[in-house]
């Protein structure tokens, strides 16, 4: 959370100031507006494609793992594109563009797969004692 609320805004301010000093304030504002318009158009186009792919997968009774991952990446990328600034826009474009999205889809799938493996291992372990628990010795008496 510290990174999201402190580091990212500081990076964005720094980058906008550097761009503004290089190309001027009005060009910087214009570039930010153009960036937002292109981003909105791209998110709309790719969102429609992802929605259509999801509907096709469901209608053919195929598991929609790829389509759901694409939808999540487009949603995250669109959110980053809505955030004012150049650094978040670069990451947002990388998540939304159809030729870079497969890279991030693989990363997302690997991350979620590892998280699900850990969760499944914890669920299998059940409510029994773990490494730090005290064990009370005794015997079971059946009446």
C-alpha positions in Angstrom: 0.0 0.0 0.0 2.9 2.3 0.7 4.1 1.9 -2.9 0.7 2.5 -4.3 -0.1 5.7 -2.3 3.3 7.2 -1.8 5.9 6.0 -4.3 3.8 5.8 -7.5 2.5 9.4 -7.1 6.0 10.7 -6.4 7.3 8.9 -9.5 4.4 10.3 -11.6 5.1 13.9 -10.4 8.8 13.5 -11.1 8.2 12.2 -14.6 5.6 14.9 -15.5 7.9 17.6 -14.2 10.8 16.2 -16.3 8.6 15.9 -19.4 7.3 19.4 -18.8 10.8 20.9 -18.5 11.8 19.1 -21.7 8.9 19.8 -24.0 7.1 22.6 -22.2 3.9 22.7 -20.0 1.3 23.0 -22.8 2.8 20.1 -24.8 2.9 18.0 -21.7 -0.8 18.7 -21.0 -1.6 18.0 -24.6 0.4 14.8 -24.5 -1.4 13.7 -21.3 -4.8 14.4 -22.9 -3.9 12.5 -26.1 -2.5 9.7 -24.0 -5.9 9.5 -22.2 -7.9 9.5 -25.4 -5.9 6.8 -27.1 -5.9 4.8 -23.9 -9.7 5.0 -23.6 -10.2 4.0 -27.2 -7.8 1.1 -26.8 -9.4 -0.2 -23.6 -12.9 0.0 -25.2 -11.7 -1.9 -28.3 -9.8 -4.6 -26.4 -12.5 -4.9 -23.8 -15.0 -5.6 -26.5 -12.7 -8.2 -28.0 -12.1 -9.8 -24.6 -15.9 -9.9 -23.9 -16.6 -11.5 -27.3 -13.9 -14.1 -26.7 -15.3 -14.9 -23.2 -18.8 -15.3 -24.7 -17.4 -17.6 -27.4 -15.6 -19.7 -24.9 -18.7 -20.1 -22.7 -20.9 -20.9 -25.6 -18.6 -23.6 -26.8 -18.3 -25.0 -23.3 -14.6 -24.4 -23.1 -12.9 -23.2 -19.9 -12.4 -19.4 -20.2 -9.1 -19.1 -18.3 -7.3 -17.1 -21.0 -10.3 -14.9 -21.6 -10.8 -14.2 -17.9 -7.1 -13.4 -17.5 -7.3 -11.0 -20.5 -10.3 -9.3 -19.0 -8.6 -8.8 -15.7 -5.5 -7.4 -17.4 -7.5 -5.0 -19.5 -9.4 -3.9 -16.4 -6.2 -3.2 -14.5 -4.6 -1.6 -17.5 -7.6 0.6 -18.0 -7.5 1.7 -14.4 -3.8 2.6 -14.8 -4.6 4.5 -18.0 -7.2 6.6 -16.1 -4.6 7.6 -13.5 -3.0 10.8 -14.6 0.7 10.5 -15.5 3.1 8.9 -17.9 4.6 6.0 -15.8 1.2 4.4 -15.0 0.1 5.0 -18.6 3.1 3.0 -19.9 2.3 0.1 -17.7 -1.4 0.4 -18.6 -0.6 0.3 -22.3 1.6 -2.7 -21.8 -1.3 -4.6 -20.1 -3.9 -3.6 -22.7 -2.0 -3.9 -26.0 -2.8 -7.3 -27.6 0.9 -8.1 -28.5 2.3 -7.4 -25.0 -0.7 -8.8 -23.0 0.3 -12.5 -23.4 3.5 -11.8 -21.5 1.6 -10.4 -18.5 -1.0 -13.2 -18.8 1.7 -15.7 -18.3 3.0 -13.8 -15.3 -0.5 -13.5 -13.8 -1.1 -17.2 -14.4 2.1 -18.2 -12.7 1.5 -15.9 -9.8 -2.1 -17.1 -9.3 -1.0 -20.7 -9.7 1.6 -20.4 -7.0 -1.0 -18.6 -4.7 -3.5 -21.4 -5.3 -1.0 -24.1 -4.6 -0.2 -22.5 -1.2 -3.9 -22.1 -0.4 -4.5 -25.7 -1.4 -1.7 -26.9 0.8 -3.0 -24.9 3.8 -6.5 -26.3 3.2 -5.2 -29.9 3.0 -3.2 -29.4 6.2 -6.5 -28.7 8.0 -7.1 -27.4 11.4 -4.4 -29.6 13.1 -1.3 -28.4 14.9 1.3 -26.5 13.0 5.0 -25.9 13.8 4.3 -23.3 16.6 1.4 -25.0 18.3 1.7 -26.7 21.7 0.7 -30.3 21.7 -1.2 -31.7 24.7 -0.6 -35.4 25.1 -3.4 -37.6 26.3 -5.5 -40.6 25.4 -9.0 -40.9 23.9 -11.5 -42.6 26.2 -14.5 -44.1 24.5 -17.6 -44.6 26.7 
